[in-house]
Amino acid sequence: MTKLIDGKQVAENLKVQIASSVKKLIALGITPGIAVILVGDDPASQIYVRNKQRAAEKLGIDSEVITFPATVSEEKILAKINGLNANPAIDAILVQSPLPDHIDEHHIQSAIAPEKDVDGFHAHNVGALFANSEGYYPMANTPRGIMTLLKEYVPDLTGKNALVIGRSILVGRPMMAMLNNANATVTLAHRHTKNLAQLVATADVIIVAVGKPHFLKMSAAKADAVVIDVGINRLEDGQLVGDVLDDMPDSEQLLTPVPGGVGPMTIATLMQTTIELAQQHSIFE
Amino acid sequence: MTKLIDGKQVAENLKVQIASSVKKLIALGITPGIAVILVGDDPASQIYVRNKQRAAEKLGIDSEVITFPATVSEEKILAKINGLNANPAIDAILVQSPLPDHIDEHHIQSAIAPEKDVDGFHAHNVGALFANSEGYYPMANTPRGIMTLLKEYVPDLTGKNALVIGRSILVGRPMMAMLNNANATVTLAHRHTKNLAQLVATADVIIVAVGKPHFLKMSAAKADAVVIDVGINRLEDGQLVGDVLDDMPDSEQLLTPVPGGVGPMTIATLMQTTIELAQQHSIFE
């Protein structure tokens, strides 16, 4: 069995820090607040939103969930976002993906004020991340959570060969930027990549975010590889599996489990970003 | 002798297209206009600015150069930029780098309206590029010019291994985004990269932007490698050389010369972006 990276434990440690920061903010008269917009009745999205709300409640963060039917107009969502942008009780705004086809997701995400953009999707914040700008800006929580997790197991990424498989704007692209900013040598692979086996065999750190069960076998990676599995796939028998197949008994490799790896880190990091935004707002008020 | 990529000729072809677009705009009553801000009296910067102004003049683009002494305050430059942002005769604003140490370059670049940001440095435009957003936005002219040049010699980059050496916000980072958006598999290498020789030996396309004479030898690259040399270095004897040493007589490799490769493409692409911004403004006016 490959050694498992304990995402749950690292997430718990992070939440302890967040709870302490929330207490300090409340002592200053500031209760951090997050608003989540949920459109339609996708069961998975409902579960994600409920988990986010529960995490917020446990940490003392105010949360508000705004639900719209799948038939809602773009204008109505935009009007709601404008209201939340102007509402001083709200520090963080999140629109749960996916949105119905008739809604332009890019329009919606761009309407969120950059300083309340808890997912780090606004072009302004994406640009700051890719330019490795100084100062505070929110960034995508899944890759940021992965960076926090990696720090526990690979304290210094300088000069490490990092391979990111999958180039979504949610995970792969910001992941590449964060690893590059941490001085790793990053390769971004995707469906058109021809020499994936060779890239996998030479990578020190591999982030897999392709959404295909058992896409990568641990036996294809280096003997000391650290592998982060971002995938969550449901097999026909109902089993939840990641993108990585652990076929290396007794190896010294490291791997995040699914579930219990990246997932808890994403939620904890979302809360971290929420209180950071509240801290920023308290400074500038 | 490695085969040379003719940047001058590709730039000339591009300028012919630009001149034709300028004529069409002028027929509509729109004269594209670029403003260049030059601070201090760095001789190299003066030459760059003069070359840009000459290129604009030849193409029928209005140009205005605003010079400030090296002692100018940040406020004065910002006030000038605000004026240019509001001036409908100006489609494109460029601040020549480097700026004196007491000026915060990030402040200055961020003050340029995103829709007049001809260098594509504004976080908004950087973010759009890295997210591969739809619609028009200006992007950094050196890497974009390299993409135009590459298209002539490598029409389809899909699945090609591209190695970018150097991760500046001017060249390396946007270069990586553009190559990734063109479906290449991109690795971004830098001073902390440990296995550069191996990366060089397996790359189909190499972009070298490190600013060190003879940093890369063509003999280290694949027999069919395409190498783009972004460096311009002056040796002690006054000779101008790039970052690449061509030590491969009779090879089938391709290389951009210095001068006559990336340089002419950058200026032509700057003009291309200027008229695109003018076209965008004419649509929205």
Interface residues (C-beta under 8 A of the other chain):
Chain A: H106 H122 A123 H124 N125 V126 G127 A128 L129 F130 A131 N132 S133 E134 T158 G159 N161 R167 I169 R173 M176 A177 N180 N183 A184 T185 V186 T187 L188 A189 H190 H192 T193 K194 N195 Q198 L199 T202
Chain B: H106 H122 A123 H124 N125 V126 G127 A128 L129 F130 A131 N132 S133 E134 T158 G159 N161 R167 I169 R173 M176 A177 N180 N183 A184 T185 V186 T187 L188 A189 H190 H192 T193 K194 N195 Q198 L199 T202
